[in-house]
Amino acid sequence: LKEIIVEHSSGKYPVVITNRVYDILSEKITHFKDHKFYFIIDSNVDSLHSPVLSKYLKLKPEARKFILRAGESSKSFNTLNKILADLASNNYQRNTLIISIGGGVTGDLAGFAASVYMRGVKLVHIPTTIIAAADSSIGGKTGINFNGRKNIIGSFYHPEFVITDPQFLKTLNENDYRSGLGEIIKYAFLSGTSFYDFVYDNFNKLERRDPEILEEVLFHCIRLKADVVKKDEREAGLRKILNFGHTFAHAFESASSFRIRHGDAVNAGIISALHLSYIKGLINKNDLNTLLKLPLKLKIAQSIKKLDKSKLYSIMQNDKKNTFNEPQFVLLMEPGILLIDINADKKEIFEAAKSLNVIS
Ligand SMILES: NC(=O)c1ccc[n+]([C@@H]2O[C@H](COP(=O)([O-])OP(=O)(O)OC[C@H]3O[C@@H](n4cnc5c(N)ncnc54)[C@H](O)[C@@H]3O)[C@@H](O)[C@H]2O)c1
């Protein structure tokens, strides 16, 4: 069992990494005796893990369970409405504890619901994907997609605690697992060379879901994210480095109507951002070729290569991270040294995105 404390402007909370998730959950919820529990569970997680899950849900027989249809389309007003209506019609009051069990979609939506219901009720995250464990369950960003755009409605809202159990990752299908590795690759670029080398050298083991390597990698990512959140919770500066590859990635996701997985989009976004770093003169050709080796260990989704470049550009112009209509990027000088708020013109962006077509 490992624990990392996440500090933020109004308090702190622990992220526990364990392979006894339900025991730790039962133990921790004893501190919330006077609360009424509401589980929001991803539908795939519910069916794959329901025998064990239901045993623990019985600890609180009066608790309700909302099964969230798996997929990005659930991060919507429509589903939020259903959750809020279910809470209200079942007489959930301020002493509500919402427990989200699932990936980034479940966590983002459950977190947003918790932040607005009764002006904020208590929240717990149990992440079950790599992206949720390494990234989305930490740092308090919640939200839904709106008008075809990612995460443009949301809030900052922190949980009481997070319990991460790498055993959940065993049941992820190949595509979801691979997509999660895209986010790990991002963390490798954000860290100094030692973690970058660790991820690079152990990539085969990571792909094989080696439990020790996975735990080590998750621990490092969570610690890094906690450190960034502590220094810049509201993304005034430093936190923006977490968006490495994301200006491209969000455009890939939106242009494909969210059919491309987030981590796949992030990995392709990193490849484009590395090319843009080269185009901007931040790295030389040799560095570019060396740095591309890590993201190229993952297969690039064919569907990304087919996206219309002009559509991508107009989505980037509307990215919520921009100050005006100029797309902004996080670019890299070397692993661990990144530059934020870098503008690029249409020609440079097209050239960087074009690199995905030539890479096979
Ligand atoms: N809030 C943040 O800071 C933040 C950071 C990064 C990403 N995100 C968001 O996270 C989302 C992507 O997260 P994700 O990749 O976890 O997506 P997801 O929640 O859609 O999960 C991916 C798939 O894995 C399935 N799944 C989940 N756990 C499983 C398990 N243990 N076994 C088998 N299948 C399982 C789900 O049913 C789903 O089909 C995006 O919406 C993204 O915007 C948020």
The ligand as an SDF file (V2000), in Angstrom:
LIG
                    3D

 44 48  0  0  0  0  0  0  0  0999 V2000
  -10.3860   15.4950  -15.2970 N   0  0  0  0  0  0  0  0  0  0  0  0
   -9.1720   15.3980  -15.8100 C   0  0  0  0  0  0  0  0  0  0  0  0
   -8.2080   15.9810  -15.3050 O   0  0  0  0  0  0  0  0  0  0  0  0
   -8.9650   14.5110  -16.9970 C   0  0  0  0  0  0  0  0  0  0  0  0
   -7.6600   14.1450  -17.3750 C   0  0  0  0  0  0  0  0  0  0  0  0
   -7.5030   13.2490  -18.4510 C   0  0  0  0  0  0  0  0  0  0  0  0
   -8.6080   12.7570  -19.1070 C   0  0  0  0  0  0  0  0  0  0  0  0
   -9.8600   13.1430  -18.7230 N   0  0  0  0  0  0  0  0  0  0  0  0
  -11.0580   12.6060  -19.3990 C   0  0  0  0  0  0  0  0  0  0  0  0
  -11.0700   11.2050  -19.2090 O   0  0  0  0  0  0  0  0  0  0  0  0
  -11.7960   10.6060  -20.2900 C   0  0  0  0  0  0  0  0  0  0  0  0
  -10.9980    9.4300  -20.8170 C   0  0  0  0  0  0  0  0  0  0  0  0
  -10.7960    8.5280  -19.7750 O   0  0  0  0  0  0  0  0  0  0  0  0
  -10.7820    6.9450  -20.0150 P   0  0  0  0  0  0  0  0  0  0  0  0
   -9.8340    6.6190  -21.0850 O   0  0  0  0  0  0  0  0  0  0  0  0
  -10.6460    6.3370  -18.6910 O   0  0  0  0  0  0  0  0  0  0  0  0
  -12.2150    6.7060  -20.6690 O   0  0  0  0  0  0  0  0  0  0  0  0
  -13.5230    5.9020  -20.2100 P   0  0  0  0  0  0  0  0  0  0  0  0
  -13.9610    6.2920  -18.8790 O   0  0  0  0  0  0  0  0  0  0  0  0
  -14.4660    6.0690  -21.3500 O   0  0  0  0  0  0  0  0  0  0  0  0
  -13.0360    4.3780  -20.1630 O   0  0  0  0  0  0  0  0  0  0  0  0
  -12.5960    3.7580  -21.3440 C   0  0  0  0  0  0  0  0  0  0  0  0
  -13.3210    2.4120  -21.5390 C   0  0  0  0  0  0  0  0  0  0  0  0
  -12.8240    1.4940  -20.5600 O   0  0  0  0  0  0  0  0  0  0  0  0
  -13.9220    0.8100  -19.9540 C   0  0  0  0  0  0  0  0  0  0  0  0
  -13.4430    0.4270  -18.6140 N   0  0  0  0  0  0  0  0  0  0  0  0
  -13.2100    1.2280  -17.5640 C   0  0  0  0  0  0  0  0  0  0  0  0
  -12.6410    0.5290  -16.5770 N   0  0  0  0  0  0  0  0  0  0  0  0
  -12.5490   -0.7500  -16.9930 C   0  0  0  0  0  0  0  0  0  0  0  0
  -12.0170   -1.9300  -16.4330 C   0  0  0  0  0  0  0  0  0  0  0  0
  -11.4170   -1.9250  -15.2510 N   0  0  0  0  0  0  0  0  0  0  0  0
  -12.0940   -3.0660  -17.1470 N   0  0  0  0  0  0  0  0  0  0  0  0
  -12.6500   -3.0780  -18.3860 C   0  0  0  0  0  0  0  0  0  0  0  0
  -13.1480   -1.9870  -18.9990 N   0  0  0  0  0  0  0  0  0  0  0  0
  -13.0860   -0.8330  -18.2990 C   0  0  0  0  0  0  0  0  0  0  0  0
  -15.0430    1.7820  -20.0060 C   0  0  0  0  0  0  0  0  0  0  0  0
  -16.2780    1.1020  -19.9690 O   0  0  0  0  0  0  0  0  0  0  0  0
  -14.8180    2.4490  -21.3610 C   0  0  0  0  0  0  0  0  0  0  0  0
  -15.3990    1.6820  -22.3730 O   0  0  0  0  0  0  0  0  0  0  0  0
  -12.0030   11.6940  -21.3110 C   0  0  0  0  0  0  0  0  0  0  0  0
  -13.3390   12.1220  -21.2270 O   0  0  0  0  0  0  0  0  0  0  0  0
  -11.0550   12.7970  -20.8840 C   0  0  0  0  0  0  0  0  0  0  0  0
  -11.5010   14.0740  -21.2600 O   0  0  0  0  0  0  0  0  0  0  0  0
  -10.0590   13.9890  -17.6770 C   0  0  0  0  0  0  0  0  0  0  0  0
  1  2  1  0
  2  3  2  0
  2  4  1  0
  4  5  1  0
  4 44  2  0
  5  6  2  0
  6  7  1  0
  7  8  2  0
  8  9  1  0
  8 44  1  0
  9 10  1  0
  9 42  1  0
 10 11  1  0
 11 12  1  0
 11 40  1  0
 12 13  1  0
 13 14  1  0
 14 15  2  0
 14 16  1  0
 14 17  1  0
 17 18  1  0
 18 19  2  0
 18 20  1  0
 18 21  1  0
 21 22  1  0
 22 23  1  0
 23 24  1  0
 23 38  1  0
 24 25  1  0
 25 26  1  0
 25 36  1  0
 26 27  1  0
 26 35  1  0
 27 28  2  0
 28 29  1  0
 29 30  1  0
 29 35  2  0
 30 31  1  0
 30 32  2  0
 32 33  1  0
 33 34  2  0
 34 35  1  0
 36 37  1  0
 36 38  1  0
 38 39  1  0
 40 41  1  0
 40 42  1  0
 42 43  1  0
M  CHG  2   8   1  16  -1
M  END
$$$$
